[in-house]
Amino acid sequence: MRMRESTIGSCELLSTAVVCWSSVLPKLLPLCCQVLSLMAGIRAARDGFSLESTDALTAGALGFMPRLVVLTTLPHRRPESHRFERINGRHRLRMSAPRRIGLPYGSYSRLLLTYLTREAVRTKSPEIQLGATPNDLARKLGLSTISGPRGTARRLELQLHRLLHTRLEWQTSLGLAPRSSGSGFVTAGGALYLKPLRRLLPGHPTWRSHTVLGQNFFKEITRSAVPVDLRAFRRLQRSPLAIDVYVWLTYRMSYLKKPTLIPWKSLEAQFGAGYSRPRDFRARLCARLPHIIDVYPTVRLRRTSSGLWLLPSPPHVRPRS
């Protein structure tokens, strides 16, 4: 009898607690959202302050992007084909990869390129240390380590796998004659997939703690590395287009001497190959400009109906002396 009364009492107590919690929860949720929003604002303000008050080298955020992908950019979204070409005036970039693996795309591929180039410039060696696990590499890039199939480490690993199996061909022309050109795999072992035995292996990534860059690719990226601030990359990582335009602007400002108009058509050819209508690209770029200016406040731009006027400004990161 006592046990029954105790059980009934426990159930009544539990029922009362559930009712109380259900009445309190709707009031707590908005408060929790406000607190999280406030914390995000504080973090953004702190990051913005450090970005403007401390140079990239002092902050340990100095990165480099290969000039060949500054002038001719990578895909923004997942390409349907295993081949890709970008032409920007005198500059041409062709990319190819095994069908079962695919081409790199999006923000993570750009972050990875800055890391590979930075380490190649820093160590003067084609052998690049990646870390014992994908999470180690994520930490090196300043990314939060989120597990799961859609987590940071998994997405980073997939993009690295695509990047390391990509073959690049680049060319800069002067008139009708090529002025400079080159080709090669990102890694020294990139051509292995052409062998018959390689086709029997699965297309999913196999993690390795280091990689060796292809000799031609290594020479090109160390010869023409464009300095960037990795904090800006992380702030802009939701938009590959914003990253591309940020890097291009700091590169152009490193040698711009007078106001220059870049027509919308030229900007679309360089950055907007994935847009079916020119007005869609223009709208997207205009929407991204405030975010770019937020991380690069000293850049001077003027938007017009004809295109984007670039006014002489200091580069966001000074070129190497």
HELIX and SHEET records of a PDB file:
HELIX    1   1 ARG A    2  SER A   53  1                                  52    
HELIX    2   2 ARG A   67  LEU A   71  1                                   5    
HELIX    3   3 GLY A  106  THR A  123  1                                  18    
HELIX    4   4 PRO A  134  LYS A  140  1                                   7    
HELIX    5   5 THR A  152  LEU A  164  1                                  13    
HELIX    6   6 GLY A  190  LEU A  194  5                                   5    
HELIX    7   7 PRO A  196  LEU A  200  5                                   5    
HELIX    8   8 GLN A  215  ARG A  223  1                                   9    
HELIX    9   9 LEU A  230  ARG A  235  1                                   6    
HELIX   10  10 PRO A  240  MET A  253  1                                  14    
HELIX   11  11 TRP A  264  PHE A  271  1                                   8    
HELIX   12  12 PRO A  278  VAL A  295  1                                  18    
SHEET    1   A 2 LEU A  62  PRO A  66  0                                        
SHEET    2   A 2 ALA A 225  ASP A 229 -1                                        
SHEET    1   B 4 ARG A  83  ASN A  88  0                                        
SHEET    2   B 4 HIS A  91  SER A  96 -1                                        
SHEET    3   B 4 ARG A 167  LEU A 174 -1                                        
SHEET    4   B 4 ALA A 177  PHE A 185 -1                                        
SHEET    1   C 2 GLU A 127  GLN A 129  0                                        
SHEET    2   C 2 HIS A 210  VAL A 212 -1                                        
SHEET    1   D 3 THR A 260  PRO A 263  0                                        
SHEET    2   D 3 GLY A 307  LEU A 311 -1                                        
SHEET    3   D 3 ARG A 300  ARG A 303 -1                                        
END                                                                             
